[in-house]
Amino acid sequence: MSFLEALILSIIEGLTEFLPVSSTGHMIIASTFMGSASEDFTKLFTVAIQFGAILSVVLVYFKKFVKSINFYLLLMVAFIPTGIIGLSLKGYVDALLEEVVVVAISLLLGGIVLLFVDKYFEKNETEGEIKVSFKTAFIIGTIQSIAMIPGVSRSAATIIGGMSQKLTRKAAAEFSFFLAVPTMFAATLKSMWDEKELLIESSNNEWLILLMGNIVAFIVAYFAIKSFISFLNKNGFKVFGYYRIALGGLLLILLMSGVNLDMA
């Protein structure tokens, strides 16, 4: 992986991690077109740079993370379903990461769902909750597990999951940010442990690429988070739905036209 490829993937991670468009899906697409998707280091890199992205959440919401033990208990309850399901199905999930067609279909179907979310949960903005209960946290965490399918989007799943429990858009989006911290931190640690031999054998250049990737992902994600809530309150989810449908549809057209998007 070159520094340019790493820079592109890091910007994509920072921009898309907290938006309902699937950061994993976008990085699979980008690395496939750049021809580096099948490299072991690329697979490690796309997970490892999530650490930089989650640090941006801690910085933006620093007061929330030092406020109370109850906050951490909520995150723990929400993380449990994903942790259990994720460990149980890791082999299947890793196999799906090789399939661009899975990303395309997930983007398309998820985009269609987003077109109707605002209307369906319209009452939440006037009658909804702004605080997350333990029951709500567990349900959101369970729904988050669906996002292990590449292209679904962890952010979309958790935000919609929160809104299904009568949370406002803002409350659901912010809890999605918070839940990303333990979820992505665990995923990063697990990936790095599984690939510890690759890390040990990595060159100084590759370690420098990892460091650069996390810094870039952190900076881009910081500004993306600060902008997303305001955009969401003003515009809702439709624009993300149309974007996902367009991207997913384009990928399917390319695949059906015989364009080689094989990661191998």
Buried (B, 14 or more C-beta within 10 A) or exposed (E): BEEEBBBBBBBBBBBBBBBBBBBBBBBBBBBBEBEBBEBEBBBBBBBBBBBBBBBBBBEBBEEBBEEEEEBBEBBBBBBBBBBEBBEEBBEEBEEBBBBBEBBBBBBBBBBEBBBEBBEEBEEBBEEBBEEBEEEBBBBBBBBBBBBBBBBBBBBBBBBBBBBBBBBBBBBBBBBBBBBBBBBBBBBBEBBBEBBEEBBEEBEEEBEEBBEBBBBBBBBBBBEBBEEBBEEBEEEBBBEBBEBBBEBBBBBBEBBEEEEEBEBE
